[in-house]
Amino acid sequence: MNAELFGLGLVDEIFLTFAPKIKLGEDVPTIADGKALDRSDVQDFELVSVKPVASELFLRYRRV
């Protein structure tokens, strides 16, 4: 579903959590699995805020 929303240009903000944990494998989920975007359709986001909590970072991005 995320891939569809990104592909249609409907995502205005992204909230990501960066946690220092490593998981390897082919079936590891990503924020937007699916068909790759063409280079001309790559979407840019700018960092709006960062909130550190213990060893994690809570990041908020807004589409530019």
C-alpha positions as CSV (number, residue, x, y, z in Angstrom):
1,M,0.0,0.0,0.0
2,N,2.8,2.4,0.8
3,A,4.4,1.9,-2.6
4,E,1.0,2.8,-4.3
5,L,0.7,5.9,-2.2
6,F,4.2,7.0,-3.0
7,G,3.7,6.2,-6.6
8,L,0.6,8.3,-6.8
9,G,2.4,11.2,-5.1
10,L,0.0,11.2,-2.1
11,V,2.6,11.1,0.7
12,D,3.2,14.6,2.2
13,E,5.1,13.5,5.3
14,I,7.1,10.5,6.5
15,F,7.7,9.6,10.1
16,L,10.7,7.2,10.5
17,T,12.3,5.6,13.5
18,F,16.0,4.8,13.3
19,A,16.9,2.1,15.7
20,P,20.4,0.6,15.9
21,K,19.3,-3.0,15.1
22,I,20.5,-5.0,12.1
23,K,18.4,-7.7,10.4
24,L,19.6,-9.3,7.2
25,G,17.8,-11.3,4.6
26,E,15.9,-11.1,1.3
27,D,12.5,-10.8,2.9
28,V,13.3,-7.9,5.2
29,P,10.4,-5.3,4.9
30,T,11.1,-1.8,3.7
31,I,9.0,1.4,3.9
32,A,7.7,0.9,0.4
33,D,8.2,-2.4,-1.3
34,G,7.0,-2.5,-4.9
35,K,7.9,-1.3,-8.4
36,A,10.8,1.1,-8.5
37,L,10.1,4.7,-9.5
38,D,11.7,6.2,-12.6
39,R,14.5,8.6,-11.9
40,S,12.3,11.5,-13.1
41,D,9.7,10.5,-10.4
42,V,12.0,10.4,-7.4
43,Q,10.4,12.3,-4.6
44,D,12.4,14.6,-2.3
45,F,11.7,15.1,1.4
46,E,13.3,17.5,3.9
47,L,14.0,16.8,7.5
48,V,11.5,18.7,9.8
49,S,12.4,17.4,13.2
50,V,14.5,14.9,15.1
51,K,13.7,13.5,18.5
52,P,16.3,11.3,20.2
53,V,15.0,8.8,22.7
54,A,17.6,6.5,24.3
55,S,19.5,5.1,21.4
56,E,16.7,5.7,18.8
57,L,15.9,8.6,16.6
58,F,12.4,9.6,15.6
59,L,12.5,11.5,12.3
60,R,9.9,13.6,10.6
61,Y,10.2,14.5,6.9
62,R,8.0,16.7,4.7
63,R,7.8,16.5,0.9
64,V,9.4,19.4,-0.9
